[in-house]
Amino acid sequence: SDVYKRQIYTCIKIVVIIYYKKSGKRFRNIVLHFLLVLSLLGLVLGLSTLPNLEAGRTSSQLSSSLMKIKSDPPITIYSDMQLAAAADYGSGTAADPYVIENKTIITNGDYCIRIYYTNSHFVIRNCTLSNATYAGIDLYQAGKGIIENNTIFGNKNGIKISKGSNYTIAENTIFDNEMGIYSFNSSDYMIAQNTIFNNAKYGLQLQYISEFSFLNNRIFDNSYGGLWLLDIISAVTIELNHFLNNSDGIRCSSASGGYNISISHNIITNGRGYGVVTWNIENFTVRNNTISQCDGGICILECKNGSITANTIVNVTGLGIYSSSYSCDIAILNNSISSCDSSVYLADTAHSLVANNTVNLCKGNGIGLSASYNNWVIRNSITNCSSAGIYICGGQHNIIAQNIMEFNEYGIRNELCCCYCNNYSFLFNTICHSVRKGVYLYRMNNSTFAYNIISHSGDTGLYLVDSDYNIIKGNLFNCNRGGGYKEWSCTGNIFENNTIITCPGTIPAFLWQYLGVGLSVMVLVWYQLKLRPRKGIHPEL
């Protein structure tokens, strides 16, 4: 810090002298006083940031500094007897574990601390571990361990655990490794209150795990992703964590099928992928999470019996909630989704429920259904979407009921879809203030459109194109500019007991077109009459 202060004083002195010499006599006093004040401010600000310079050093700089400190030798343990000999104190019981603490190990070897084939209880704490080519802490078939309050950086793996159980990993700082924590075929352990950041791959990659809790950790700036659970077995809880500026925040995938996964109350921001991804998982919940400024919100692939509930998803550039690849029995309930590309999109999804969600300000569609069947979309509020409130492409036997759609470009639309839709039910929906048509149905067959309210659309309330054998009954079409309903190239549609109200001052869209043509003709006629010379007046005068 003394060197830093001398550099600041020297710089101030040089700057003042240069400006003093270059300034004219008339301005020297002004320049001198200004520079003196500015220099003093710079000195105060510079000295106040000295602690941050220490905190901002890279792992290589820290390793270089620590090399100047006497390093403890790596610790190698292959039995309970060796664990007892290496420990600072303790007897290896749950009440009095073996303790290894306050070590500084900077190595060029495979590991800093290695413990294999032990059954005794142990604790590793308050250690600084760096520069190992394999792992800072390497555990294999060594259970009943607590790893706490360590600083682990600059290794291939910060912590590596294989075939172990009954671990607690808490309050460690793990950074600048290739992988923060890597675990394989382990169970019954908790990772809590750690700070894991700036690792070259994942913050954590855990493979073949069960009975695992991941609680209240801070995971940020990891290149591949925050937390990847691979080939999950069962009973995983992920709660109260903060993921910032990773690729995917949380990824859970299982080739053999995983189950009983709970992901709740996490904050996931600034991700370069999805906030949460689940693949081939059964019996899972994703609830009360906040996901923002990511490339996507929640992605569900080949999953079943899942619940996506009460999440807040905002400002994602892709899809808010995406279910695909033959997922089924998914409940998407009470989520708040805004400022996304599309909020909820079901593709190749069956027997699922989308209900009581609030959707606002989507750049595309509010809720989408593509090649999906036997789903319920009910009681959602969808407003201010740049395309359709609900978009449909193919599929059959879907029920869309009791939704409120306001101020969207279309209320319901499948105009751009080349697939036929069959046996849909549109019941008791309220569609208001659509910029264009209230409902545009293309190639919709054998479906029921009943007891809906469509009002104040910019064009026709309901427009059917190439849609056959549908039942349209009991609907209220109120103050739609293009009229209540229209058909084009349709066969066998039945219209019963519909009410059409044309509000005073409402002019149907086709009349606006005729009025525009009429006004154009009148303007041309007026212009021609104006150019014609009057009788008795020479045209050149």
BAPAMI-135403 format. One record per residue (C-alpha): residue in one letter; chain; y, x, z. Coordinates in Angstrom, 2 decimals. Each point is the difference from the previous one (the first is absolute). Example, Ala and Ser with C-alpha at 12.3 -4.5 7.8 and 13.67 -1.06 7.14 Angstrom:
   r   c        c2        c1        c3
   A   A     -4.50     12.30      7.80
   S   A      3.44      1.37     -0.66
***
This chain:
   r   c        c2        c1        c3
   S   A      0.00      0.00      0.00
   D   A      2.38      2.95      0.62
   V   A     -0.53      1.20     -3.56
   Y   A      0.76     -3.48     -1.25
   K   A      3.26     -0.12      1.96
   R   A      1.13      3.40     -1.35
   Q   A     -0.68     -1.21     -3.57
   I   A      2.13     -3.09      0.55
   Y   A      2.92      2.04      1.39
   T   A     -0.21      2.46     -2.91
   C   A      0.03     -2.81     -2.59
   I   A      2.98     -1.67      1.63
   K   A      1.91      3.28      0.04
   I   A     -0.69      0.73     -3.70
   V   A      0.96     -3.54     -1.10
   V   A      3.26      0.06      1.92
   I   A      1.01      3.38     -1.37
   I   A     -0.75     -0.93     -3.65
   Y   A      1.90     -3.27      0.14
   Y   A      2.89      1.58      1.87
   K   A      0.43      2.68     -2.64
   K   A     -0.28     -2.37     -2.95
   S   A      2.44     -2.56      1.40
   G   A      3.71      0.31     -0.63
   K   A      2.30      0.69      2.89
   R   A      1.16     -3.55     -0.08
   F   A     -3.48     -1.37      0.77
   R   A     -1.53      2.76      2.08
   N   A      0.69     -1.60      3.35
   I   A     -1.42     -3.36     -1.14
   V   A     -3.13      1.60     -1.50
   L   A     -0.53      2.21      3.04
   H   A      0.18     -2.88      2.47
   F   A     -2.25     -2.19     -2.15
   L   A     -2.65      2.69     -0.37
   L   A      0.04      0.84      3.67
   V   A     -0.64     -3.64      0.95
   L   A     -2.70     -0.34     -2.66
   S   A     -1.69      3.22      1.11
   L   A     -0.04     -1.05      3.63
   L   A     -1.61     -3.31     -0.98
   G   A     -2.60      1.86     -2.04
   L   A     -0.74      2.27      2.95
   V   A     -0.55     -2.97      2.32
   L   A     -2.25     -1.80     -2.50
   G   A     -1.92      3.18     -0.81
   L   A     -0.71      0.79      3.63
   S   A     -1.09     -3.59      0.65
   T   A     -2.72      0.28     -2.69
   L   A     -1.60      3.15      1.35
   P   A     -2.90     -1.85      1.68
   N   A     -0.72     -1.84     -3.28
   L   A     -0.38      3.28     -1.83
   E   A     -2.86      0.83      2.33
   A   A     -1.59     -3.43     -0.48
   G   A      0.29      0.12     -3.78
   R   A     -1.96      3.17     -0.58
   T   A     -3.08     -0.11     -2.22
   S   A     -3.51      0.72      1.19
   S   A      0.06      3.43     -1.63
   Q   A      3.20      0.88      1.86
   L   A     -1.51     -1.28      3.24
   S   A     -3.19      1.95     -0.61
   S   A      2.02      3.13     -0.70
   S   A      1.94     -0.48      3.23
   L   A     -3.13     -0.70      1.99
   M   A     -1.69      3.10     -1.42
   K   A      2.55      2.00      1.96
   I   A     -1.40     -1.66      3.13
   K   A     -3.35      1.24      1.21
   S   A     -2.62     -2.34     -1.46
   D   A     -3.02     -1.08      1.95
   P   A     -3.34      0.61     -1.77
   P   A     -1.81     -2.92     -1.68
   I   A     -2.32     -1.91      2.32
   T   A     -3.61     -0.45     -1.11
   I   A     -2.33     -2.35      1.89
   Y   A     -3.57     -0.93     -0.99
   S   A     -1.35     -1.38      3.30
   D   A      0.99     -1.53      3.31
   M   A     -0.46      3.40      1.62
   Q   A      2.47      1.63     -2.39
   L   A      2.40     -2.93      0.52
   A   A     -0.11      0.61      3.75
   A   A      0.69      3.70     -0.52
   A   A      2.93     -0.58     -2.40
   A   A      1.70     -2.69      2.11
   D   A      2.92      0.83      2.26
   Y   A     -1.41     -2.30      2.65
   G   A     -2.09     -3.15      0.52
   S   A     -3.64     -0.93      0.48
   G   A     -0.68     -2.03     -3.17
   T   A     -0.20     -3.46      1.58
   A   A      2.09     -3.03     -0.95
   A   A      2.01      0.39      3.22
   D   A      0.31      3.78     -0.31
   P   A     -0.30      1.03     -3.67
   Y   A      0.06      3.54     -1.30
   V   A      3.60      0.81     -0.92
   I   A      1.23      2.38     -2.70
   E   A      3.79      0.14      0.13
   N   A      3.17      1.95     -0.75
   K   A     -1.55      2.09     -2.78
   T   A      1.89      1.40     -2.96
   I   A     -2.48      0.84     -2.75
   I   A      1.27      1.22     -3.36
   T   A     -2.93      1.12     -2.09
   N   A     -1.02      0.96     -3.50
   G   A     -3.55     -1.15      0.71
   D   A     -1.80     -3.31     -0.44
   Y   A      1.17     -1.69      3.18
   C   A      2.13      0.26      3.12
   I   A     -2.31     -1.98      2.30
   R   A     -3.58     -0.91     -0.94
   I   A     -2.28     -2.12      2.23
   Y   A     -3.53     -0.84     -1.24
   Y   A     -3.05     -1.62      1.62
   T   A      1.42     -0.90      3.42
   N   A     -0.40     -3.05      2.25
   S   A      2.45      0.82      2.79
   H   A      3.44     -1.52      0.35
   F   A      2.85      2.26     -1.09
   V   A      3.76      0.05     -0.55
   I   A      2.04      2.08     -2.45
   R   A      3.70     -0.22      0.77
   N   A      3.38      1.72     -0.30
   C   A     -1.31      2.43     -2.63
   T   A      1.66      1.33     -3.15
   L   A     -2.51      0.45     -2.82
   S   A      0.82      1.31     -3.45
   N   A     -1.09      1.70     -3.20
   A   A     -3.76     -0.76      0.07
   T   A     -1.72     -0.12     -3.37
   Y   A     -2.32     -2.84      1.09
   A   A      1.41     -1.88      3.03
   G   A      2.35      0.46      2.91
   I   A     -2.50     -1.88      2.17
   D   A     -3.56     -0.30     -1.34
   L   A     -2.39     -2.34      1.82
   Y   A     -3.63     -0.65     -0.99
   Q   A     -2.39     -2.10      2.08
   A   A      2.32      0.56      2.94
   G   A      0.83     -3.24      1.73
   K   A      2.05     -1.11      2.98
   G   A      3.13      1.95     -0.88
   I   A      3.74     -0.49      0.54
   I   A      2.43      1.81     -2.32
   E   A      3.57     -0.44      1.20
   N   A      3.49      1.49     -0.24
   N   A     -0.92      2.70     -2.50
   T   A      2.05      1.35     -2.89
   I   A     -2.23      0.56     -3.03
   F   A      1.39      1.22     -3.32
   G   A     -0.65      2.15     -3.04
   N   A     -3.80     -0.50     -0.05
   K   A     -2.32     -1.43     -2.63
   N   A     -0.88     -2.85      2.39
   G   A      2.07     -0.52      3.12
   I   A     -2.92     -1.60      1.85
   K   A     -3.51     -0.43     -1.46
   I   A     -2.63     -2.14      1.73
   S   A     -3.59     -0.43     -1.24
   K   A     -2.80     -2.07      1.52
   G   A      1.69     -0.52      3.33
   S   A      0.95     -2.84      2.30
   N   A      2.16     -0.91      2.97
   Y   A      3.21      1.84     -0.93
   T   A      3.66     -0.51      0.86
   I   A      2.59      1.73     -2.19
   A   A      3.44     -0.63      1.46
   E   A      3.61      1.23     -0.09
   N   A     -0.65      2.90     -2.38
   T   A      2.38      1.27     -2.68
   I   A     -1.94      0.75     -3.17
   F   A      1.82      1.17     -3.13
   D   A      0.00      2.26     -3.05
   N   A     -3.80      0.03     -0.28
   E   A     -1.99     -0.87     -3.09
   M   A     -1.43     -2.96      1.95
   G   A      1.37     -1.13      3.34
   I   A     -3.20     -1.42      1.53
   Y   A     -3.35     -0.22     -1.76
   S   A     -2.94     -1.81      1.62
   F   A     -3.52     -0.57     -1.36
   N   A     -2.74     -2.23      1.40
   S   A      1.55     -0.46      3.44
   S   A      0.47     -2.96      2.32
   D   A      1.56     -1.32      3.18
   Y   A      3.30      1.83      0.00
   M   A      3.72     -0.62      0.18
   I   A      2.92      1.70     -1.74
   A   A      3.26     -0.92      1.72
   Q   A      3.66      1.04      0.20
   N   A     -0.30      2.97     -2.34
   T   A      2.60      1.23     -2.48
   I   A     -1.67      0.97     -3.27
   F   A      2.19      1.05     -2.90
   N   A      0.53      2.14     -3.09
   N   A     -3.69      0.64     -0.69
   A   A     -0.96      0.88     -3.58
   K   A     -2.62     -2.77     -0.34
   Y   A     -0.49     -2.81      2.51
   G   A      1.36     -0.27      3.47
   L   A     -3.48     -1.17      0.99
   Q   A     -3.22     -0.42     -1.98
   L   A     -2.79     -1.59      2.03
   Q   A     -3.40     -0.57     -1.59
   Y   A     -2.97     -1.99      1.33
   I   A      1.59     -1.12      3.25
   S   A     -0.48     -2.82      2.48
   E   A      1.55     -1.20      3.24
   F   A      3.24      1.73     -0.84
   S   A      3.55     -0.72      1.24
   F   A      3.14      1.40     -1.63
   L   A      3.00     -0.89      2.15
   N   A      3.73      0.74      0.15
   N   A      0.04      3.09     -2.24
   R   A      2.81      1.26     -2.26
   I   A     -1.30      0.98     -3.45
   F   A      2.49      1.21     -2.59
   D   A      0.58      2.21     -3.05
   N   A     -3.70      0.51     -0.80
   S   A     -0.54      0.55     -3.72
   Y   A     -3.16     -2.04     -0.69
   G   A      0.35     -2.71      2.61
   G   A      0.35     -0.80      3.67
   L   A     -3.43     -1.23      1.15
   W   A     -3.13     -0.26     -2.17
   L   A     -3.09     -1.57      1.53
   L   A     -2.88      0.67     -2.35
   D   A     -3.41     -1.67      0.21
   I   A      0.90     -1.87      3.14
   I   A     -2.88     -1.31      2.08
   S   A      1.50     -2.39      2.55
   A   A      2.42     -0.82      2.79
   V   A      3.25      1.69     -1.02
   T   A      3.39     -0.80      1.54
   I   A      3.25      1.32     -1.51
   E   A      3.06     -1.13      1.96
   L   A      3.62      0.85      0.82
   N   A      0.26      2.99     -2.32
   H   A      2.93      1.09     -2.13
   F   A     -0.74      1.27     -3.51
   L   A      2.94      1.48     -1.90
   N   A      0.25      1.63     -3.43
   N   A     -3.70      0.43     -0.71
   S   A     -1.83     -1.13     -3.14
   D   A     -2.15     -2.95      1.18
   G   A      0.69     -0.75      3.64
   I   A     -3.45     -1.25      1.09
   R   A     -3.04      0.05     -2.29
   C   A     -3.34     -1.45      1.12
   S   A     -2.89      0.26     -2.45
   S   A     -3.75     -0.24      0.35
   A   A     -2.61      0.52     -2.68
   S   A     -2.71     -1.37      2.28
   G   A      2.11     -2.79      1.52
   G   A      2.13      0.10      3.12
   Y   A      0.80     -2.78      2.43
   N   A      2.08     -0.99      3.02
   I   A      3.23      1.79     -0.91
   S   A      3.30     -0.89      1.69
   I   A      3.32      1.31     -1.35
   S   A      2.97     -1.35      1.95
   H   A      3.58      0.62      1.14
   N   A      0.48      3.11     -2.15
   I   A      3.21      1.01     -1.75
   I   A     -0.52      1.45     -3.48
   T   A      3.02      1.14     -1.98
   N   A      0.97      2.11     -3.00
   G   A     -3.55      0.28     -1.36
   R   A     -0.83      1.14     -3.50
   G   A     -2.97     -2.37     -0.12
   Y   A     -1.05     -3.14      1.86
   G   A      0.74     -0.48      3.67
   V   A     -3.59     -1.15      0.70
   V   A     -3.05      0.21     -2.29
   T   A     -3.43     -1.44      0.86
   W   A     -3.03      0.34     -2.27
   N   A     -3.44     -1.50      0.59
   I   A      0.80     -1.05      3.58
   E   A     -1.33     -3.09      1.75
   N   A      1.42     -1.84      3.03
   F   A      3.41      1.66      0.15
   T   A      3.50     -0.93      1.10
   V   A      3.37      1.36     -1.15
   R   A      2.65     -1.60      2.18
   N   A      3.54      0.45      1.30
   N   A      0.66      3.14     -2.03
   T   A      3.37      0.89     -1.52
   I   A     -0.17      1.58     -3.45
   S   A      3.14      1.00     -1.87
   Q   A      1.20      2.24     -2.83
   C   A     -3.52      0.76     -1.23
   D   A     -1.49     -0.29     -3.48
   G   A     -2.11     -2.92      1.24
   G   A     -0.62     -2.00      3.15
   I   A     -3.66     -0.91      0.72
   C   A     -2.88      0.48     -2.47
   I   A     -3.38     -1.72      0.51
   L   A     -2.89      1.05     -2.27
   E   A     -3.59     -1.30      0.14
   C   A      0.53     -1.30      3.53
   K   A     -1.15     -3.17      1.72
   N   A      0.68     -1.93      3.17
   G   A      3.43      1.52      0.52
   S   A      3.28     -1.18      1.49
   I   A      3.46      1.15     -1.13
   T   A      2.31     -1.58      2.56
   A   A      3.62      0.14      1.17
   N   A      0.94      3.19     -1.81
   T   A      3.53      0.80     -1.14
   I   A      0.13      1.59     -3.46
   V   A      3.38      0.82     -1.48
   N   A      1.45      2.16     -2.77
   V   A     -3.23      1.16     -1.60
   T   A      0.11      0.86     -3.69
   G   A     -3.42     -1.50     -0.81
   L   A     -2.05     -2.85      1.41
   G   A      0.50     -1.25      3.53
   I   A     -3.62     -1.10      0.57
   Y   A     -2.61      0.63     -2.68
   S   A     -3.60     -1.28      0.15
   S   A     -2.39      0.91     -2.79
   S   A     -3.46      1.22     -1.06
   Y   A     -1.93     -3.08      1.10
   S   A      1.40     -0.24      3.49
   C   A     -0.82     -3.29      1.70
   D   A      0.65     -2.00      3.15
   I   A      3.38      1.65      0.59
   A   A      2.67     -1.80      2.07
   I   A      3.59      0.98     -0.81
   L   A      2.08     -1.79      2.62
   N   A      3.53     -0.04      1.44
   N   A      1.21      3.15     -1.73
   S   A      3.65      0.64     -0.84
   I   A      0.37      1.71     -3.39
   S   A      3.29      0.77     -1.71
   S   A      1.50      2.22     -2.69
   C   A     -3.35      0.93     -1.56
   D   A     -1.17     -0.04     -3.61
   S   A     -2.39     -2.86      0.74
   S   A     -0.74     -1.13      3.53
   V   A     -3.63     -1.17      0.02
   Y   A     -2.36      0.52     -2.93
   L   A     -3.64     -1.11     -0.06
   A   A     -2.08      1.43     -2.85
   D   A     -3.75     -0.67     -0.17
   T   A      0.19     -1.47      3.49
   A   A     -1.92     -3.02      1.29
   H   A     -0.17     -2.38      2.96
   S   A      3.24      1.31      1.49
   L   A      2.99     -1.60      1.69
   V   A      3.67      0.83     -0.57
   A   A      2.00     -2.07      2.47
   N   A      3.27     -0.18      1.91
   N   A      1.45      3.15     -1.54
   T   A      3.72      0.50     -0.59
   V   A      0.81      1.60     -3.34
   N   A      3.53      0.89     -1.08
   L   A      1.87      2.05     -2.60
   C   A     -2.95      1.22     -2.06
   K   A      0.75      1.84     -3.21
   G   A     -2.99     -1.71     -1.62
   N   A     -2.19     -2.87      1.17
   G   A     -0.26     -1.29      3.53
   I   A     -3.76     -0.73      0.15
   G   A     -2.39      0.76     -2.87
   L   A     -3.55     -1.11     -0.80
   S   A     -1.99      1.76     -2.72
   A   A     -3.65     -0.72     -0.84
   S   A     -0.47     -1.33      3.53
   Y   A     -1.81     -3.12      1.15
   N   A     -0.42     -2.32      2.98
   N   A      3.14      1.22      1.74
   W   A      2.59     -1.95      1.97
   V   A      3.72      0.75     -0.32
   I   A      1.71     -2.31      2.47
   R   A      3.19     -0.42      2.05
   N   A      1.73      3.15     -1.26
   S   A      3.76      0.32     -0.37
   I   A      0.95      1.85     -3.20
   T   A      3.65      0.54     -0.88
   N   A      2.26      2.04     -2.28
   C   A     -2.70      1.64     -2.14
   S   A      1.01      1.38     -3.39
   S   A     -3.04     -1.50     -1.70
   A   A     -2.29     -2.77      1.28
   G   A     -0.44     -1.22      3.52
   I   A     -3.76     -0.29     -0.71
   Y   A     -1.50      1.64     -3.08
   I   A     -3.46     -0.89     -1.36
   C   A     -2.22      1.80     -2.50
   G   A     -3.50     -1.39     -0.46
   G   A     -2.29     -1.02      2.81
   Q   A     -1.25     -3.36      1.15
   H   A     -0.35     -2.34      2.97
   N   A      3.12      1.32      1.73
   I   A      2.14     -2.28      2.15
   I   A      3.78      0.45      0.14
   A   A      1.45     -2.38      2.54
   Q   A      2.97     -0.67      2.28
   N   A      1.94      3.07     -1.11
   I   A      3.78      0.12     -0.14
   M   A      1.43      1.90     -2.98
   E   A      3.75      0.27     -0.39
   F   A      2.43      1.98     -2.16
   N   A     -2.69      1.78     -2.03
   E   A      0.08      0.41     -3.76
   Y   A     -3.01     -2.34     -0.21
   G   A     -1.64     -1.90      2.80
   I   A     -3.57      0.31     -1.37
   R   A     -0.85      1.77     -3.24
   N   A     -2.91      1.22     -2.09
   E   A      1.84      0.15     -3.31
   L   A     -0.85      3.65     -0.78
   C   A     -3.72     -0.28      0.82
   C   A     -2.53      0.05     -2.85
   C   A     -2.84     -1.27      2.24
   Y   A     -0.87     -3.64      0.53
   C   A      0.44     -1.47      3.46
   N   A     -2.26     -2.79      1.17
   N   A     -0.28     -2.45      2.88
   Y   A      3.16      0.94      1.82
   S   A      1.63     -2.36      2.50
   F   A      3.79      0.01      0.44
   L   A      0.75     -2.28      2.93
   F   A      3.05     -0.86      2.13
   N   A      2.08      3.01     -1.07
   T   A      3.79      0.02      0.06
   I   A      1.64      1.90     -2.85
   C   A      3.79      0.09     -0.05
   H   A      2.81      1.74     -1.87
   S   A     -2.16      1.96     -2.43
   V   A      2.14      1.90     -2.45
   R   A     -2.18     -1.09     -2.91
   K   A     -2.90     -2.44      0.06
   G   A     -1.32     -1.29      3.28
   V   A     -3.65      0.30     -1.10
   Y   A     -1.28      1.54     -3.24
   L   A     -3.76     -0.44     -0.52
   Y   A     -1.70      1.59     -3.00
   R   A     -3.70     -0.50     -0.74
   M   A     -0.48     -1.89      3.23
   N   A     -2.93     -2.41     -0.32
   N   A     -1.76     -2.61      2.14
   S   A      2.50      0.45      2.83
   T   A      1.95     -2.29      2.30
   F   A      3.77      0.11      0.44
   A   A      0.85     -2.59      2.62
   Y   A      2.59     -1.00      2.61
   N   A      2.31      2.94     -0.66
   I   A      3.79     -0.03      0.13
   I   A      1.75      1.90     -2.79
   S   A      3.76     -0.13      0.07
   H   A      3.12      1.63     -1.44
   S   A     -1.80      2.25     -2.48
   G   A      2.08      1.70     -2.66
   D   A     -2.33     -1.43     -2.63
   T   A     -2.95     -2.42     -0.03
   G   A     -1.68     -0.84      3.30
   L   A     -3.59      0.29     -1.32
   Y   A     -0.87      1.46     -3.40
   L   A     -3.62     -0.07     -1.24
   V   A     -1.04      2.14     -2.97
   D   A     -3.49     -0.02     -1.50
   S   A     -1.23     -1.59      3.23
   D   A     -2.61     -2.78     -0.16
   Y   A     -1.54     -2.72      2.15
   N   A      2.25      0.42      3.00
   I   A      1.09     -2.70      2.44
   I   A      3.73     -0.14      0.78
   K   A      0.73     -2.69      2.55
   G   A      2.27     -0.99      2.84
   N   A      2.54      2.78     -0.60
   L   A      3.75     -0.23      0.47
   F   A      2.10      1.67     -2.70
   N   A      3.57      0.03      1.21
   C   A      3.10      1.25     -1.84
   N   A     -1.77      2.45     -2.29
   R   A      2.28      1.00     -2.83
   G   A     -2.67     -0.14     -2.72
   G   A     -1.55     -3.27      1.16
   G   A     -2.99     -0.82      2.18
   Y   A     -3.00      1.22     -2.02
   K   A     -0.99      0.94     -3.52
   E   A     -3.17      0.82     -1.94
   W   A     -0.64      2.20     -2.98
   S   A     -3.35      0.23     -1.82
   C   A     -1.85     -1.79      2.82
   T   A     -2.88     -2.46      0.01
   G   A     -1.20     -2.56      2.48
   N   A      2.52      0.47      2.81
   I   A      0.48     -3.00      2.29
   F   A      3.43     -0.81      1.47
   E   A      0.06     -2.54      2.83
   N   A      2.65     -1.27      2.42
   N   A      2.45      2.86     -0.48
   T   A      3.67     -0.51      0.82
   I   A      2.74      1.56     -2.11
   I   A      3.57     -0.02      1.30
   T   A      2.84      1.17     -2.21
   C   A      2.98      0.82      2.16
   P   A      3.55     -0.91     -1.06
   G   A      1.50      2.82     -1.99
   T   A     -3.39      1.53     -0.74
   I   A     -0.39      0.67     -3.69
   P   A     -3.48      0.82     -1.32
   A   A     -0.44      3.39     -1.60
   F   A     -0.54     -1.39     -3.52
   L   A      3.32     -1.87      0.26
   W   A      1.72      3.24      0.98
   Q   A     -1.38      1.49     -3.23
   Y   A      1.27     -2.91     -2.10
   L   A      3.35      0.13      1.79
   G   A      0.30      3.70     -0.79
   V   A     -0.69     -0.61     -3.69
   G   A      2.46     -2.91     -0.06
   L   A      2.77      2.07      1.57
   S   A     -0.62      2.80     -2.50
   V   A      0.31     -2.43     -2.92
   M   A      3.21     -1.48      1.44
   V   A      1.55      3.46      0.38
   L   A     -0.84      0.88     -3.63
   V   A      1.44     -3.28     -1.29
   W   A      3.18      0.47      2.03
   Y   A      0.39      3.54     -1.30
   Q   A     -0.42     -1.09     -3.62
   L   A      2.51     -2.83      0.41
   K   A      2.47      2.41      1.52
   L   A     -0.24      2.29     -3.03
   R   A      0.55     -2.82     -2.53
   P   A      3.67     -0.16     -1.24
   R   A      2.04     -3.07      0.89
   K   A      1.40     -2.29     -2.73
   G   A      3.44      1.02     -1.27
   I   A     -0.17      3.47      1.53
   H   A     -0.55      3.01     -2.24
   P   A     -3.00      2.03      1.32
   E   A      1.96      3.24     -0.20
   L   A      2.82     -1.24      2.24
***
